[in-house]
Amino acid sequence: MAETAHHPQTSAERLIARGVGWTWALWLVGGLYIAGPVLGWALAGMVALALYLDRVKATAIPGTVWAWLAGMLAMLVILWVGHVNFELDFGKTIKSSVGWAKGWALLALFPLVGAMLDVRAEVIYRAVCRLGLQTLILLPIFLIAPYVGLPEVLWVSPLKVLGGAGAEYFAAQLYTIEPGAGTPRWQFFAPWSPAAGMMGVLYVLLAAQESHRGWKAIGIAGGLMLALFSQSRLALVALFVIVPIVWGASRLGKGQLWLLAAPAVFALGIFGPTLIDIIDGAAGEFSAARADSSRVRAALGRIAILRWETEAYWFGHGVVEDGPHLVEYMPIGSHHSWYGLLFVKGLLGSIALAIPLGATFLVLLIRSQTDRGAQIGLSLTLALALYSFGENLEILAYLYWPALVVIGLALRENPTPEA
């Protein structure tokens, strides 16, 4: 049984495994941005069919998944109200609604799939490890490309006409040149480098659960390469903080942890001021590593907050707007889920994300004391929460959907006890 645990056996497992396994092929033809939403809605249709045929009961949907469904549906209603408030035309409303279906909706659909369909986490772990092998095989091409004269962008797929998003989502791009530094940086199959770092972190967390040592090493190595060569500062922070935080959080009920924590707290009281100075210095160096990027991110946040407070407090502006020259015309609120939500969907939109995300974290934190699967789901949820302060979660859901499925598995009402 152990030898076949990773083999897809159901229709849902086959779709998921192939969706992960075809990542690089889909990137080459510019189909990743389309494939993620199509897969999410197709799998959700399978859930709806199972409910209709009475193969599963609606009462089996976990309360936390209901919270995600309600929150993401609220996002759509809030979007419509924002369009009405600013008298946006019907065409923009349709376009924004389609954007919701390709973004925010996926944050509810994929956990629903994991919670309701016959899917095993082992299949996803192995698929991610196989993708890691593909990444390691292709890595030399990416690394030598800027030094042998290969173009930055191989091509932009004509599928762009179907997506309605920027060209970066449909471009087969080998590398970019860092402005100011003149050094190469890699984004692999993601639309930009920090997003590749995010995928690297999630893949490391997923591959670490693989039972086969060889595949585990390959999967972790593939994820690490994505994280390291993306040169994302947030990816490096996430790799170092998530695992120890989850390890400690999942052992809150164990007395020996508190015995170990007591001297640490005592030492923190003595050396606290020195530690604060070190953290402040590190934070300064962190920002200075890419001063222009940090400046633009900060300015985008300030503009988003100011315009949210003064123009669209409850329901937001309804659409994304490009910022001024000061922020290099980047969309207001980009690089930050909460600033973006406040600007586009107002305070109610932020609440619609905060409630299910917070509920998921708390439920998995409680279950992680006795459930190994919940520990994995907790680590992924923590990663998404961390990245919500550096990326717009809805924009990248088409890439990190395997993590959402595993979170859905962890939220099932019948968890797997820790071995």
N, C-alpha and C positions, 0 to 999 in steps of 0.2 A: 504493500500500500504506500509506503514511504517513497518508493521509486516513481510512482505515478501521481503523487499528490500535486505536482506542479503542472500536470497535463490538463488542458482545458477539456471539460467533459460536458458542459452545457452550452447552449447557444449564447448566453450572456458571457460566459467565460471565454468562448472563442472570439466574440466581438471585442472584448476588452484586451485579450492577449494580442490580437492582431492590430488593434488600435495602437498599442504601445510598440509592437514590433515593427510597424510600418512608419515609425516616426521620421527616420532619415529619408526614406523614399518619398513620403509626403512633403517633407521640407524641400526636397529637390524640385518637385513639380509645383510647389507653392500651395499645397492643399491642406496644411496643418490647421490653418485658421478656420477652414470650412469643416474639416473632419471632426474636430472636437465637438462643436454644437450638434452636428448631424448625429454623431454617436450618442451624445447625451439624450437627445430627444427620441432617438430610436429605442434606447434602453428604457427610457421612461414610458414609451409606448408599450413595451413588453410588460412593465409593471401594471399599467392600466388594463392591458388584456388579461393578465393574471387575476386582477381584482374583479374584472367583469365576468370571467369564467369561474369565479369563486375558488380559484386555486390558492389564493392567499386572502386574508381578511384585512380590511382597512384598520381594524383594531390592533393589528400587528405592527402598524407604523409607529415607531418610537415617538414619544412626545417631543424630543429634541428635533427630530426630522420634521414633525409638524411645525415646529417653530421656524425652521428654515423655509418651509413651503410658504408659511404665512408671511414671513419677513420679506422674501423675494417677490411674492405677489404684491405686497404693499409697495415695494419699489416701483412696480409698474403703475399702480394707481397714483402714487406720488408724482411719477414722471408726467402722467397725463394732466394732473392738476397744475403742475409747473408750466406745462405748455399752454394751458388755458389762461393762467395768470399773466403770461407774457405775450399772449395772443400770437403764438407761433402757428404757422400754417399746417394744414393737414398732412402735407408731404413730409414735413419734419417730424411730425408725431409718429407717422408710420415708420420712418427711418429709425427713430429713437426706440420704438417698440421692438423692431427687429434687432437692434443693438442689445436691448434688454434680454431677448431670447438667446442671444449668442454669448451673453456675459453673466449678469446677475442670476438669471434663471438656472444656470448650470451649477451654482453654489447650492441649490436645493435639489436639483434633479439627480446629480451623481451620488450624494449621500442617500437619497431615497432608493436608488438602484442597489447600493451596497447593503442597505438594511432589508430589502424586500426580495431581491432575486437570489437564485441559487448560485452564489459566487463565493469562491474560496480565496482568502488572502494569499495563499501560497502561489496561486496562478499569477497574481500581480507581481509578487516578489520575483519570481523566476523571469517573467517578461521584462521587468526592469533590469535584471542582471544580463539578460540577453541583449538588451539595448545598450548596456554598458560595454559589452564586447564589441558591438558595432562601433560605438564611440571610440574605443581604444584603437580599432583598426583604421578608422578615418582620421584620427587625431594628427598623424604626421603630415597629412595633406594640408590641414589647416595651419599647422605650425610653420611649415616651410613656405606657404603661399606668399606672404609679404616679402620674402627674401629672394624669391626666384622670379618675381615680376608678374605673378598671377593677379588678375583684377580683383578688386575688393568685392564687387558684385558680379556673380556669374550671369544672372538674369533676373528679371521681375516677371513672374508668371502671369499670363493673360487671365488666370482665374481671379485676378484682382477685381475684375468687373462684377464678380458675384459676391464679393466680400463687403464692399463699402467702407473698408478701413484703409489705413495708410499703406504705402508701397512696402514698408518694412516688414509687414506681416506676410508678404508674398514673395519676398526676395530671397534668392539663394546667395547668401553673403558669406564669403570666406573669412573676412576680417574687417576691422576698421582701424583707422589711424587716430590715436588719441590727440585731440586738439591741444596745441601748446607744447606737448611733450614730443610728438612726432613718433611715438612708439606704437607698435601694433597691439590690438586688443581683439578678443574673439567673443562672438555671441552665439556661435554654433547654430542650432535650429531655433533659437529664440529671436524675438524681434529686436532686442538690444542686450547688451552685455550683462547688466544687473539681473535681468530676467533669466539668463542662462545660469547665473550664480544661484538664483533661487531654485531652479530645476535641479542643479547639482546637489544642493542641500537636501531637497526632498528625496532624490534618488538614493543618496547615501543612507538616509533614514529607512527607506523601504528595503534597499538591498541588504542592510544589516540584519534583516529578519529572515533572510534566506537560510535554509537548513543545510544546504550543500556548501561545504567550505570553499571549494573551488569557485563555484558560481558567486558565492558571497564576496570573495576577494575581487573578482572581476567586476561585479556590480558596484562595489564601493569605490574601486579604482576609477571606473568610468564616471561616477558622480563627482568624485574629487577633482578629476581633470576639468569637468565643466565648471566647478566652483572656482578652482585656482586660476585657470586661464581666462576666465571672464574678468578677473581682477576686480571683482566686486567686494567692496569693503564689508557690506552687510552680510555677504555669504560667509566670509571668514569669521565674523562675530557669531553668526548663527551656528556654525559648525562647532564652536567652542563652548557655547552656553546652553544649547538645547538639551543635549544628552545629560549633563550633570543636573540640570534643573528638573528634568523628568525623573531621573533616578531618585533624587531627594523627595520630590513631590509624591512619588508612588510608594514611599515608605514612611509616611507621616505617622502611621499607627504603630511603628516599631520602636520600642523603647531604646534600643541601642543607637538609633539615629539621633535621638535627643541627647543621649550621653555624649555623643561625638560633637553635637552642635553646641553644647554648653560652653566648653573652652573656646570654641570659635567665636561665640558671641562675646565672651569676656575679652578676648584678644581684640575684637572689633572695637569695643569700647575704649581700649587703651590706644590702639593705633589708628582709630577712625580718622582724625584730622589729617594724618599723613596719607592715608589711603585716599581721602577725598582729593588731596593735592595731586596725587598720582593719576587719579581718574580724570581730573580736569585737564592735566597735561596730555593724557592719552586722547581725550576727546578733541583737544585742539589739533594734535597731530593727525587724528582721524579725518577731521574736516580739511586740514591743510593738504592731505594727500591728493585731493582733487578740489582745490579751492574754488575753481569756476563752477564745478558741479554743485558744491555745497552752497555757493552764493545763489545760483539759479533756483535750487530747491527751496531755500529759505524765502526767496522773493516770491516764488509761486505760492507758497503757503500764506505769506502775509497778504497777498492780493486776494486769495480765495477767502480768507477769514474776513477781511474788510468788506468785500462785496457781498458775502453771505449775510453779515450782520446788518448791512445798510440797505440791501436790495431784495433779499429773498430769504427771510429767516426760517420759515416753516417748511416750504416746499421746494426751495431752490430755484435755479434759473431754467431747469428743464433740459438744457443742452450744454455741451462743452463749448467753451470759447477759447480762442487763442489769446495768449497774453501779449504784452507790448514788447518792444525791442529789448527792454531791460532783461527779460527772461528768454530772449532769443525766440520769441513767438511760440514758445511751447504752450500747450493747453493749460489753462488755469486749474490748479488743483492736481495736476499730474504728479507722479512720483509719490503719491500719498493717498491711500484710500479714504481717509477721514476728511482731509481737506477737499478732495474731489467730491465726496458725498455731500458735504456741507454746501459746496458751490452749486452742484447740479441738482441735488434732491433735498437740500436743507436739513434742518435738525431732525425731522421725521425720518428722512432717509438714513441718517447716521444711526438712529435708534433701531431702525429695521435691520441693520447689520449687527449692531452691538448686542441685541438681545439673543439671537440664535448663536452667535459666536461665543458670548459669555456663558450661555446655558450649556453649550457643547463642552466647553472647557471644564465647567464645574462638574457635569455628569461624569466625564471621563476621568477627572481628578479623583472623584470618589470611587469609581470602579477600579481605577488603576491600583488601588491598595491590594486587590486580590485577583485582578484579571490582566493577563499578559497582553491580550488584544487591545484593551483600553489604554495600556501604556504606550503602545504604538500609535493609537489614535490621538492620544494626548500630545505626543511629540510632534505629530503632523499639524495638529491644531495650533500648538504653540508656534510652530514655524510660520503658519499663515498669519497668526496674530502679529508676530514680529515683522513680517514682510508687509503687513497692512500699513506700516509707517514708512515704507520705502518704495512701495509699488501700488498700483491700482489693481486690487484683487480681481475685479470683474474682467479686466482686459486680458488677463493671462489665464483665466479659467480653462480655456481651450487647450492649454499645455499641461497644467498640473492636475487635471481631472483624476488620474489614478489615485492621488492622495485623497481626494474627496470620496472616492469609492471605499477606500480603506477606512476612512473616518465613519462612513455609513455602516461598514461591517462592525466597527467598534461600538456603535450605538445600538446594535441589535438588542432586543430584550432578553436574549438567552446568550450571555457572554460565555467565552471559553475560560475556565478556571486556569490560574497560573500553575505551571508545572512545578 
